Amino acid sequence: ELTKREIEILRLICSEKTNQEIADSLFVSVRTIEGHRNNLLLKTGCKNTAGLVMFAVRHQLVLPSF
């Protein structure tokens, strides 16, 4: 199960934000964001960012914007 913070970061990843942009908007370090991203990859079983985006869409954490 994902934490509220992980979901927040996942949504920011899906909105094409870089680690630096996410860190700046959440007032944390880039290393903190990298840690959350790694945890997301482990918890979801995804291999990369594209997989995280697909996971978020499949689990209705974000709406696809076609």
Stockholm file with secondary structure:
# STOCKHOLM 1.0

chainA/1-66         ELTKREIEILRLICSEKTNQEIADSLFVSVRTIEGHRNNLLLKTGCKNTAGLVMFAVRHQLVLPSF
#=GR chainA/1-66 SS CCCHHHHHHHHHHHTTCCHHHHHHHHTSCHHHHHHHHHHHHHHHTCSSHHHHHHHHHHTTSSCCCC
#=GC SS_cons        CCCHHHHHHHHHHHTTCCHHHHHHHHTSCHHHHHHHHHHHHHHHTCSSHHHHHHHHHHTTSSCCCC
//
